Amino acid sequence: KIAKNFQELADNKKDKNLLILTIDALDLSKNIPENSIDYVLTDPPYGGLIQYFSLSSLWAIWLKHNNPKFEIPYQDEITIEHKKDFERYHNLLTKALREIYKVLKPGHYLTLTFHNREINVWNSVIKAGAYSGFIFEKILYQPNKRASEAGVALPYGSAISDYYLRFKKPEKTGTSDHQKMGKDEYERIVIKATKDIIVLRGEPTEMTFILNGIYTELFSTGKFFEGSHEDIVNILKENIGKEFVHIESKGGRLGPKWWLKNPEDMLFKRVPLSDRVEKVVIDMLRGNIKVTFDEVLQQLFINFPNGLTPDTKGVIEVLKEYATTTGDGRWRYKPEVGSRDSEHSEMIYYLSEIGRKAGYKVWIGSKEQGDTFRNEKLSKYCTVPNLKLSGFSAEEIRRIAMIDVLWYDKSSIKYVFEIENSTSITSAIERASHIPEEYDTKRLIVIPEERQKMLERKMNEPMFKEGYNKYKWQTIHYDALEDFYNLHKNDKAFNQNDFKNLK
Ligand SMILES: C[S@@+](CC[C@H](N)C(=O)[O-])C[C@H]1O[C@@H](n2cnc3c(N)ncnc32)[C@H](O)[C@@H]1O
């Protein structure tokens, strides 16, 4: 039973249970009292993806027929018609969310469905929510039954389905009745949140990602504060050289990246986000014959929720590096990358043979032991079935046991080898960092020759560079290892010093 206004709906005596308002979203609180709504679900315009008002001009003619005064209120439309309208879109969206905030009861939720491949539009929505006073809690991915128009037009590089963003209106709302946040506390939160986000991502991070996390922190205090985007950037700029350093990113479409002045404490606490993202993408490509961009994004959202906003352009770069498009909107693992995978076991086999002949005990990574080479399980080449090393905790041994190949004797680990053809080498360095620097262990990364460029690129990543240099890693190529193996294939044993010639 349709009510005429909110009062009728709220009034239990009248049997009304539905109110339909066709009004400007910015007028919501003129029609609905503040703190009166239990839940809001909304589907706002996605940037300028579809020009709803212009497209409705045809049927608006019929509306004019009934009401000659009817005009399409173009001035009220929340959209981006030209690139320069971005600020306007952002402001109107913020005002619309502010209206929702007003009418919602404290402690209650807003779900907002959204879809856009541009990171600045994404950020606009999250920021608009935060500016309005909401706490951004969670993002969920919801595959559609049917591909959207955007997905059909750009099959390789667009999220086809929608995302659901969950916002909460805090119990204690940030109005002037509440405690006002002092300047010191504001600055402290901004700096701490920035550090936390950088640590969480484990890599130099652009301001746009940092801001999302800062707003969440600021609003979750429930205090009222004055401060804008510029204030935050200024606080952070004042701390360049004290807490943070700038790392210029090549191409730099999102500006410089921010990194910690003293990253030592966090070294290897977390593998860089881009490595983690890349690993998920590669695992998917390995496991599926073909994947859609959408399926990839879905996995990423499940694996990296909340503060770890994925940059869809970065995901496309990873796909381009490891996969090719198949003409039907899907991606398939590049055959040459696939064959490098099978060489992984071959390299482990060579290393186990060389190590054995040089008189070392050999250990093969706990995961790799299950892989096969020439129909033999690699576990066969471990000198003993369980890794026993003194001076390490059980957890350290568990991590060390995951290193691809170890050569050791009764007193210590002499060599560690990590065989890599993807950028997950940072995790390789992390695993081996459980063996202290003082141990005089030789650490070698074995990579296919053509991945040398990737290694050089990784050297721009502070965490990788830091670890590589600190633990004095060296690199050898697949071909060199294979040649060395063939050269000594028929030797029963050889001098441990011979291996030093391998370069
Ligand atoms: C993503 S669409 C929602 C589509 C809807 N869920 C459906 O399935 O039909 C966004 C809608 O917001 C409308 N819109 C744009 N500016 C508005 C404003 N100021 N107030 C209310 N609605 C607005 C657009 O016309 C468009 O219909």
The ligand as a Gaussian input file, in Angstrom:
#p B3LYP/6-31G(d) Opt

LIG

0 1
 C       23.654000       3.168000     -12.236000
 S       22.133000       3.925000     -12.592000
 C       20.987000       3.043000     -11.637000
 C       20.235000       2.064000     -12.426000
 C       19.150000       1.324000     -11.645000
 N       19.717000       0.554000     -10.564000
 C       18.391000       0.438000     -12.588000
 O       18.626000      -0.785000     -12.565000
 O       17.608000       0.963000     -13.388000
 C       22.258000       5.490000     -11.841000
 C       20.990000       6.318000     -11.930000
 O       21.152000       7.539000     -11.183000
 C       20.381000       8.555000     -11.834000
 N       20.789000       9.910000     -11.363000
 C       21.759000      10.715000     -11.826000
 N       21.795000      11.876000     -11.129000
 C       20.813000      11.795000     -10.178000
 C       20.351000      12.675000      -9.140000
 N       20.905000      13.873000      -8.933000
 N       19.334000      12.243000      -8.361000
 C       18.768000      11.032000      -8.545000
 N       19.163000      10.163000      -9.507000
 C       20.176000      10.538000     -10.318000
 C       20.672000       8.285000     -13.293000
 O       19.691000       8.874000     -14.114000
 C       20.626000       6.742000     -13.338000
 O       19.339000       6.304000     -13.617000

